[in-house]
Amino acid sequence: MTAATSLPGHAQVGIVGGGPAGLLLSQLLHAAGITSVVLEARSRAGLERLIRAGVLEQGTTDLLTEAGVGERLRREGAVHHGIELRYDGESHRIPLSMLTGGKGITLYAQHEVVKDLIAARIAAGGYLAFEATVTDLQPGGDGPAGITYTHAGKAATLSCDFIAGCDGFHGVARQAIPPAVRREFLHEYPYGWFGILVDAPPSSPELIYARHARGFALVSTRSATLQRMYFQCSPTEDAQGWRDGDIWRELEQRLATRSGWRPVEGPIVQRDVVSLRSFVCEPMQYGRLFLAGDAAHIVPPTGAKGLNLAAADVRTLAQALVAHYHEGRSDLLDSYSGRCLQRAWRAQRFSSWLTTLLHTDPTQPDFEARLQLADLQHLTSSKAAATALAENYVDLARH
Ligand code: PHB
């Protein structure tokens, strides 16, 4: 992409990481007349291929629209008004929109969001370098901040007023917060998700979250011809070690209903195993460095919150930077970490609750399984309980 030599030596905001968080931040800052440079370690093709979740809260859809990338999302995204909870051979619909005053979710894959953002940044002449490796961050203090990186075989330094660390869980940005200041919270779940992409029409008009003694299963969708399904597996499962027929048998068993429901089968075109973890880094800011998205927090995918939380961080950071540059105010920058962490922990609580509600822990006594069923019965018989689930599912990251 952009050659290192054509990147400026200074920007108001240096953005480490060109995933959805970094790109969206750059796009929002551009709209406010604030300059940024995005440094991304992967290639453009690699980034645009990355398969992740695809559930957008209303607030995320609104933010993407405000950032000027809402057009294809509105055309191709599918709005869902409910989800199904399935257990004990029965399906129960949670009418999300009815319970939340009309709010819903939009199914639109994360890599499509990334494609739209990259196209928008390039069309606006934004500085966006792929295959740029950040080697050192200087988070500054009273002085300017800096990012040292290599790109196209050359080493360079970007000086900036602020650094946004948007380089994900395995990125380098978080490491620039000294260990004496940084506190990390990590919980690893004793299971993973086996995910498949299937060439087939949708099995269900709405997402199905299933609890079964053999383990959790999830039916999701990508488009009219491409489906996404998951089932709980060992975190170290070898995705290639499974025959297609065995995958379908596993999904059928876990999703079976008394009325004989079966998933629509088709060629499995991609498969992967992800491990489930909860992670939070406190604080999310140090000197002139601000973390956003997976660099600061990871949620297990059950609550579908990862991308929504990242977008919410970026909205908060963009507002704070705009207040700084346009109004000379520093209060929103100063309170960034506290406000984002409150939301991150709310998402953590919801995601971990939904995860333990639906997964079978191999080491778990039957007592816990009975509690799961009692909780599910409560959710599917009490409007108050269902409303709490619906509010968190469609609208957690807005505030
Ligand atoms: C997905 O479509 O990939 C997906 C949907 C819902 C989740 C997680 C992942 O909770």
Residues whose N, C-alpha, C, O or C-beta is under 5 A from the ligand:
A	BS01	PHB	R52 A53 G54 V55 S220 T221 R228 P301 T302 G303 A304
